[in-house]
């Protein structure tokens, strides 16, 4: 009733309304009432956007009705090869600034580093590409410029969440030296040790949730729903879970809790606690 009432309120100005329905796929009662009125909704001039965080169940009457009466589109994250192709195309859109000839290029090792720093956040990636292109523009020539690895290290700040993920991956591979190096890089850049600790706790909490569902032999689709986590988070952490046993993850999570408690009670400095924690995992 609240939804339908949005269209009954008229304005003295000829304007279109935009109504957004978010994550209604789990509300059966709403779906039934929506289907009863879907033909009437087709006649209105206003715009209704139905947005779902998780993949929709295409077998339901609700989804089939949307396919018939609405425009449906799925927005997936770009992955690996497709993401790399997108990055190269974005660089090529930037001409060599001083001469106006050629296009900006990026070396393969620089592209790898840029991906590891930013991940698949295309909004941030586009901004970083523009920044790198503008930086090397004065050095260009008729054949075009090339962004080097050193340029990325100089101008792009790593996404902390992606770097924490890389750190945990390094720990899973028993490479403590790399893990400690990644952490100290953030601290040297002025990032708060308290925030870094919270990110470590967040990542291991996700691993623990997913691992418990894996060990209870839940299928992948069920894990994504029951975990309460975003599907992208589940996908990113699913295979990393295989590097740890459930008892190991529980032990690590207890150590994180103890380190956090020691920091907050003033028993130890945050940076020292992080070093000790990583060395003990």
KASULNOR-V792301 format. One record per run of one state. SS is the DSSP state (H for helix, E for strand, - for the rest). FROM is the first residue (numbers start at 1). LEN is the number of residues. If there is no record, write none. Layout:
ss->(SS	SS)
from->(FROM	FROM)
len->(LEN	LEN)
This chain:
ss->(-	H	-	E	-	H	-	E	-	H	-	H	-	E	-	E	-	E	-	H	-	H	-	E	-	H	-	H	-	H	-	H	-	H	-	H	-	H	-	H	-	H	-)
from->(1	2	6	18	23	28	44	47	52	61	70	80	93	95	96	103	104	105	107	108	119	122	140	146	148	149	156	160	173	176	189	193	216	220	227	231	239	240	244	246	265	270	281)
len->(1	4	12	5	5	16	3	5	9	9	10	13	2	1	7	1	1	2	1	11	3	18	6	2	1	7	4	13	3	13	4	23	4	7	4	8	1	4	2	19	5	11	1)
